[in-house]
Amino acid sequence: MTVTRFCLNPLYFFALLFACLLQNPASAATGDTFPSERKVIRDPVTGVKIAFLTTQSKGDSKIYPTHPQWTADGEWLVFRSARVPGEAMAVNEETGLLVQVSEGGYFGMLVNAQRSGKLYLMRDPAVAADAQPRYGDNPNDKAIIEVNIEALLEDVKNNEVKQSGHYERTVGVVPASMGAGGDMALDAAEDIIYFRIGREEAARHLSDKVALKENFGPRNMGAGPTGIASMNIQTGKIDMVVALPFQLGHIQTNPWVSRELVFCWETGGKSPQRMWTMKVGGEVKALYPEADYEWVTHEAVITRDEVAFAIMGHRKVGTNDEWGPSASRQKPTGLGIVNLRTNEMRIAGQTRSGSGLWHVHGSPDGRWAVGDDFERNLYLIDRTTDEMQLLSGGHKTSARDHTHPTFSRDGTKIQIQSAMLAEDDRSLNIAVIYLPESLLKRQYDEVKRQD
């Protein structure tokens, strides 16, 4: 056998090795930084100030509006990205500095603790970072990971970043038999984290007297059972919370009230009863019992006592198909807000035409509500006066996804995802819209006197 030998210039070898490391995701590490892409513009339609914190086409998307976007100190936004395949990123709102904040991958929801400065994620330890199962759909154990993101980002500022093991801790392992999904939410007390479980595990805890729901609608989704379990943050102990006869979606906690949950019956569209709530250990209750002509969707806990949601109006009057007779403007549509204590509901605003509002949110002080529509427009509602106005309208309808607006905790700005700057008209970037001072400094003396 003849062996052919190659002689390689040492300088060329090390240059080639360095280039490969830069391109190899396996070389990526917690605390790696990327140059700022931050760009501040004015909305081309409304003139409102928008800070685009990412501007490249790197597979960015924001955390879902049901969960906190900012870190506990309010300085950084955590988001999903393909910059480092499979890993989470954070961006400093003021400087635009980008930081990799996980190592080993994750799937499902990224959960920002708002007191402790931690980040929680779910991971399949047996799978590479860039091959994590999107919904946990493989027969492996799953780990819940705690990242001390506050300490990490402080070390990044001081150029003192340590190995990932210094920041990451395995809270506990969920056995494969539980069928854990990546839909998670942190209790307001930040002592337990909730996660979705699969059908087999849920069936073990569901009474034989409970009738299982079947699929609903043309997407053949919605059938049960599923359920929720919890893990103790300190000990890793797992407890069963609830088994449900339908397909569970969007687990949320009330950030102000410990052990209070909101979740939905997920069908991929209209469901017979979308929104549900419960206190852990208590009864599961329908939140805003809906009619067959109402298409309720995209609920989000916005204040201590309130949940915002959309009642869609995107279908022609007279439509009655596999989704039923729902979502036409023959009946009231708009951005609804339901009180968790009194069960009273009020429509905060309604678009005059188009799809109606789709993804909705509100400021924790109860002053503002916001929603997007199918055209990627964002509408702001002043809840004191009921005035609704177009806040931002320059977003491309060809975008890969909707804008998904989420208010900051101080109620002065809204985070979105947008393809406004995308060369391919599809790729999303992370952006923050700042409410104009003229709105923030509004006086309501006349309105209050009328009340």
Secondary structure by P-SEA (a helix, b strand, c coil): cbbbbbbbcaaaaaaaaaaaaaaccccccccccccccbbbbccccccccccccccccccccccccccccccccccbbbbbbcccccbbbbbcccccccccccccccccbbbbbccccbbbbccccccccccccccccccbbbbbbbbaaaaaaaaaaacccccccccccccccccccccccccccccccccbbbbbbcaaaaaaaccccbbbbcccccccccccccbbbbbcccccbbbbcccccccccccccccccccbbbbbbcccccccccbbbbcccbbbbbcccccccccccccccccccbbbbbbcccccccccccccccccccccccbbbbbcccccccccccccccccccccccccccccccccccccbbbbbcccccccccccccccccccccccccccccccccccccccccccccbbbbbcccccccccccccaaaaaac
